[in-house]
Amino acid sequence: MTFEENLHQPRSLTAFRATKLLVGCYLGISVLTLVAIVLLRGDAALVTDAG
């Protein structure tokens, strides 16, 4: 079986779908984290000094 044929196997498609879902979730969490940082940047009680 060639590489091209392996890409269209049900198990390969399931693995790619799961990988895309995990990467999408990671991206979503990263964006939400950046939004929280921007929204809370002025709140001295929640944000501490880095140094």
C-alpha positions as CSV (number, residue, x, y, z in Angstrom):
1,M,0.0,0.0,0.0
2,T,1.4,3.4,-0.9
3,F,1.4,6.6,1.2
4,E,-1.5,8.0,-0.9
5,E,-3.6,5.0,-0.3
6,N,-2.9,5.1,3.5
7,L,-4.2,8.6,3.7
8,H,-7.7,7.5,2.7
9,Q,-8.0,4.6,5.2
10,P,-10.7,5.0,7.9
11,R,-8.1,4.7,10.7
12,S,-5.9,7.4,9.2
13,L,-8.9,9.7,8.7
14,T,-9.9,9.2,12.3
15,A,-6.4,9.9,13.5
16,F,-6.2,13.1,11.4
17,R,-9.6,14.2,12.7
18,A,-8.6,13.7,16.3
19,T,-5.3,15.6,15.7
20,K,-7.1,18.5,14.1
21,L,-9.6,18.6,17.1
22,L,-6.7,18.7,19.6
23,V,-4.8,21.4,17.7
24,G,-8.0,23.4,17.4
25,C,-8.7,23.1,21.2
26,Y,-5.1,24.2,21.9
27,L,-5.4,27.2,19.6
28,G,-8.8,28.1,21.3
29,I,-7.3,27.9,24.8
30,S,-4.3,30.0,23.6
31,V,-6.5,32.7,22.2
32,L,-8.7,32.8,25.3
33,T,-5.5,33.1,27.4
34,L,-4.3,36.1,25.4
35,V,-7.8,37.7,25.6
36,A,-7.7,37.3,29.4
37,I,-4.2,38.8,29.6
38,V,-5.4,41.9,27.6
39,L,-8.6,42.3,29.7
40,L,-6.8,41.9,33.1
41,R,-3.6,43.9,32.3
42,G,-4.7,46.9,34.3
43,D,-5.9,45.1,37.4
44,A,-3.1,45.3,40.0
45,A,-4.8,42.9,42.4
46,L,-4.8,40.1,39.9
47,V,-1.5,40.8,38.0
48,T,1.8,40.8,39.9
49,D,5.2,42.2,38.9
50,A,7.4,39.9,36.8
51,G,10.6,40.9,38.6
